[in-house]
């Protein structure tokens, strides 16, 4: 029997609970959280923060304690193959996951998690997380928020800790 490795998604709330309270006033629509996600496999946590990062002790990044842990399935892809895939993303995917290419709305940590999970288990991240930026932009104050954040692009803007 081939080895199988559990794949989990750690879900964090960058607003630390404030989004659910203040989003109706600020955004004109209620959101539960400002999600930051990472992929945990082979005992390591893979995430975006000024580029692709790996943490040897999952749950100990600067993002604090996950508010949820999603079990995605098991993968039969070995760690070396996955490491090669991540390295390829770092080097050859036209800089898509470099800090300068980060976009809060269109190319964020959740999109990166989605790519990893799809590679590992052939599934996608839940729409409630992956499509939250589009939900916000479609809301009454979405475009104003995008303008206030300078379009949502840039290394620091996309990786900031948000508080309302």
C-alpha positions in Angstrom: 0.0 0.0 0.0 1.3 3.5 -0.9 2.0 6.0 1.8 -0.7 8.5 2.4 -0.3 11.9 4.0 -3.1 14.0 5.6 -3.7 17.4 4.0 -5.3 20.1 6.1 -6.0 23.8 5.6 -5.5 26.1 8.5 -7.9 29.0 8.5 -7.0 32.2 10.4 -9.0 35.4 10.9 -6.7 38.4 10.2 -9.2 40.7 11.9 -9.3 38.6 15.0 -13.1 38.7 15.2 -13.5 42.3 14.3 -14.7 41.7 10.7 -17.9 40.1 11.8 -18.7 43.0 14.1 -17.7 46.0 12.0 -18.0 44.8 8.4 -21.7 45.8 8.1 -20.8 49.4 9.0 -17.6 49.6 6.9 -18.4 47.4 4.0 -22.1 47.6 3.9 -22.3 43.8 4.0 -21.5 41.3 6.8 -18.5 39.0 6.5 -17.5 36.5 9.1 -13.7 37.0 9.0 -10.8 38.2 6.9 -9.4 34.8 6.0 -5.8 33.8 5.7 -5.2 30.2 4.9 -2.3 27.8 4.7 -1.7 24.2 3.7 -0.4 21.7 6.3 1.1 18.5 5.0 4.2 16.4 5.9 4.2 18.1 9.3 4.8 21.6 7.8 2.7 24.6 7.1 3.0 26.3 3.7 1.7 29.8 3.3 2.2 33.3 1.7 3.8 36.1 3.6 6.1 38.3 1.5 6.4 35.2 -0.8 6.1 31.5 -0.2 7.0 30.4 3.4 7.3 27.1 5.2 6.9 26.7 8.9 8.3 23.5 10.5 5.8 23.7 13.4 2.3 24.2 12.0 0.1 26.7 14.0 3.1 28.8 15.2 3.2 31.4 12.5 2.6 35.1 13.2 -1.1 34.6 12.3 -1.8 33.0 15.7 -4.1 30.1 16.3 -6.3 28.9 13.4 -10.0 29.5 13.9 -10.7 26.4 11.8 -8.8 23.3 10.6 -10.2 21.8 7.4 -9.5 18.2 6.6 -9.1 18.1 2.9 -8.2 14.4 2.4 -5.1 12.3 2.2 -2.5 12.6 -0.6 -0.3 9.9 -2.1 2.1 12.6 -3.5 5.4 12.2 -1.8 7.2 15.1 -0.1 9.9 15.4 -2.7 7.4 15.7 -5.5 5.5 18.3 -3.6 8.7 20.2 -2.7 9.6 20.3 -6.4 6.1 21.6 -7.2 6.5 24.4 -4.6 10.0 25.2 -5.8 8.6 25.5 -9.4 5.9 27.9 -8.1 8.6 30.0 -6.5 10.9 30.2 -9.5 8.9 29.8 -12.7 5.3 30.9 -12.3 6.1 34.4 -13.5 6.5 35.6 -10.0 2.8 35.0 -9.2 3.6 34.2 -5.6 6.3 36.8 -5.0 5.5 39.6 -2.6 5.3 42.2 -5.4 2.6 40.2 -7.2 0.3 39.9 -4.2 -3.1 41.3 -4.6 -5.6 41.3 -1.7 -8.5 40.6 -4.0 -7.1 38.7 -7.0 -3.9 36.9 -6.0 -3.8 36.3 -2.2 -2.9 33.6 0.3 -6.2 31.8 -0.3 -5.5 31.4 -4.0 -2.1 30.0 -3.2 -3.6 27.5 -0.7 -6.2 26.5 -3.4 -3.3 25.7 -5.9 -1.5 23.6 -3.3 -4.7 21.7 -2.2 -5.7 21.1 -5.8 -2.3 19.7 -6.6 -2.3 17.4 -3.5 -5.8 16.1 -3.4 -7.6 17.4 -6.5 -10.0 19.5 -4.5 -10.5 23.2 -4.2 -10.7 25.5 -1.2 -14.2 26.3 -0.1 -15.9 29.2 -2.0 -16.8 31.0 1.3 -13.1 31.6 1.7 -11.8 31.7 -1.9 -14.5 34.0 -3.2 -14.8 36.3 -0.2 -12.8 39.1 -1.9 -15.2 39.2 -4.8 -18.2 39.2 -2.4 -16.6 42.2 -0.7 -16.0 44.0 -4.0 -19.5 43.4 -5.1 -20.9 45.0 -1.9 -22.0 48.6 -1.5 -18.5 49.9 -0.5 -16.3 47.3 -2.2 -14.9 49.5 -4.9 -14.3 52.3 -2.5 -12.3 49.8 -0.3 -10.3 48.7 -3.3 -9.4 52.3 -4.1 -8.5 53.0 -0.4 -6.1 50.0 -0.5 -4.5 51.2 -3.7 -6.1 48.5 -5.8 -5.2 45.8 -3.3 -1.8 45.1 -4.9 1.6 45.0 -3.4 3.7 43.0 -1.0 3.0 44.8 2.2 -0.7 45.8 1.5 -1.7 42.2 1.0 0.1 40.8 4.0 -0.9 43.3 6.6 -2.8 42.4 9.7 -6.3 44.0 9.4 -8.2 45.6 12.1 -11.4 47.6 11.8 
